């Protein structure tokens, strides 16, 4: 399924899939923020939930796929334990 919760492989060869509340297409962007690969959206938008939501809605499917690909590549640079702590 396109943009479903990806199976992340870590530096130490272990795998992680994030499960839970159901996933939104922009979750990869949020996870990249947790890994310090993105600036705080809340700070960028002055803490406005509506402005944050509007920003996330501007992403195209191509943007979202790039975010997910970046997340997959980034996970390979982290150990399983460090990645779990960051999330």
N, C-alpha and C positions, 0 to 999 in steps of 0.2 A: 504494500500500500504506500503510495507516494507520501513522503514526509511523515511517516509514522515514527514512533519512538525508535531511534536508531540503536543498533547493537554496537557499542563502543568497545574497541580493543585497546587495552592499555599497554604501556611500555614493557611491562613485565609479562605480557602475553595472556592476561586475564581479560574477561569480558564483563561488560556492565550494560544493562538496559534499564532505563528509568521508567518505572511503572507508577501508577497512581491515579490521580484525579481525572484522567483523560487528558489528551494532549491537544494543544493548539498548534497551528502551523508556525507561529513565531517562537515556540519554546526553545529552539536551537539558539536564537539570538539571546534569550534570557540566560541560557546556560553559558554561552560565550561571555556574557557579562560576569557571571560567577567565577569564570576562569581568568578574569581581568583582561579579556580580549575586546571588550566594549566598554565605553564610558557609561556612567549611570544615566539611564533614560529619565529617571525621576529628576535628576539635577538638570539635565538638558531641557526638560519641559517645565521647569519651575515647580515640580511636585503636582502638577495638574494631571489627574487621572484621565480626563477627557483628551488632553493633548497627547499623553502617552499612548492611549488607545488609537487615536487618529494617526499617530506616527507609525505604529505597528501595522495599521491597515493599509498604509501606502506601499508596503513591500509586495513585490510581484512574486509569482511562483518561482521565477528564476532566482530572485534574491533569496528566497527561502531555501531553495536547493543549495545555493552557494553557502549560506549559513550552516546548513546541515553538513555539507562537505567539509567546511572549515572545522566544525565541531569534531567530526570523525578524525581528521588529521591531528587536531589538538590533543585528543584523548590519547593518541599514540605516543605523545611526549610526556605523559604523566604516569606515575605508578598507580595501581588500583587504589591503594589506601589514600594517596594524596588527592586523587580525583574524587573519591567518595567524600573526603573532608571538605573539598572545595564546593561540592554541590550541597 
